[in-house]
Amino acid sequence: MNLREEAQALSDELIELRRWFHRHPELSFKEFETGKKIVEILKAHDIEVIEKVAGTGVVGILKGGRPGKVVALRGDIDALPITEINEVSYKSTVEGVMHACGHDSHMTALLGAAMLLSARRDEIPGTVKFIFQPAEEINQGARAMIEAGVLKNPDVDAIYGLHNSPNIPAGRVGVKAGPLMAAVDTTRMKIHGVSGHGAVPHKANDAIVAASSVIMNLQTVVSRKVSAFESAVVTFGTIHGGVANNVISEYVELTGTCRTYNPEVREKLPQLMENIVTSTCEALECRGELSYEFTLPAVINDPEMAAIGREAIVKVLGEEGAVMPELTGGGEDFSLYQQEVPGCFYFLGVRNEALGIVNEWHAQNFNIDESALWVGAAVLAQSAFEYLNR
């Protein structure tokens, strides 16, 4: 049997496992029962386990039959504070918590890869690390795992991971070199004016009017300061100011997000935005302050790792199984591992229009085509083989 056949034979077991995780979702850094389940399965397959990494993370270590490099496979394990509306037998049993981003499928695929590789450990020329990471949804898990030494002892040479995609049909896997998911940055803006009576605006400096002008002017960063051949998004999601309908506000606070793919564009944004904030506010006799936080870098796949990954997909699914994914403005803290070692991130197709499985991440009715589970397991396992045997 090849890995495809072995993974298909695991399909029913993986589906039941995914449904267990789906029924028992846990929020970031609270994945206690999830971690226990992962440890139980890894130990059952005679894989060395390190528990409570960065609090609730789990690491499995599988040493092959002969020395070689070390490749890591990563899956995230946390859920979201969302109430599920799917009427399925495996619906979340935790009020207000749901695997609405499909992390249940990620850890199931990773456990499937661990099962497959454990059964072939004598054929592995090196070591495989299985990283079950908490708190991806709050952009803190990868950093915590790295700081806890997850890429050390033994030192990881390369890393693969995946995220489900409701835009790719089940049975296909998206892979590409270069940018795949956007950098995620956080902005906070404060605008100070002078309050006054709403009927006498000339005796005040209106912070709300200044904020409105700043928001509109900031859109010129994308339209006039970023090349038409590059991408950037500048969005403000909250705005708070004012105390009464007839009082000119002296203070407005805004928060937002910026998304980019090119690191050079990302580096320029804070200064470009600050110039507009300060000058616009000064023109309206207000004072503006901008705080720009580089939260997560973009997911940028190493070309060689992506090439090896494509070979792995083709070996499992044939040429038609490897597809070119579209860029997404969503972020992923897998990018932090890629800052440390070469890595490749896949998009695992989970869409099935015939079954009505078409909804986007974070929707209350998000679901996956479970036939994708064995595909994810096989591709991750094959990726480890391809890298270690290169």
Buried (B, 14 or more C-beta within 10 A) or exposed (E): EEBBEBBBEBBEBBBEBBBBBBBBBBBBBBBEBBBEBBBEBBEEBEBBBBEEBBBBBBBBBBBBEEEBBBBBBBBBBBBBEBEBEBEEEBEBEBEEBBBBBBBBBBBBBBBBBBBBBBBBBEEBBBBBBBBBBBBBBEBBBBBBBBEBEBBEEEEBBBBBBBBBBBBBBBBBBBBBBBBBBBBBBBBBBBBBBBBBEBEEEEEBBBBBBBBBBBBEBBEEBBEEBBEEEEBBEBBBEEBEBBEEEEEBBBBBBBBBBBBBBBEEBBEBBBEBBBBBBBEBBEEBEBBBBBEBEBBBBBBBBBEBBBBBBBBBBBBBBEEEBBBEBEBBBBBBBBBBBBEBBBBBBBBBBBBBEEEEBBBEBBBEBBBBBBBBBBBBBBBBBBBBBBBBEE
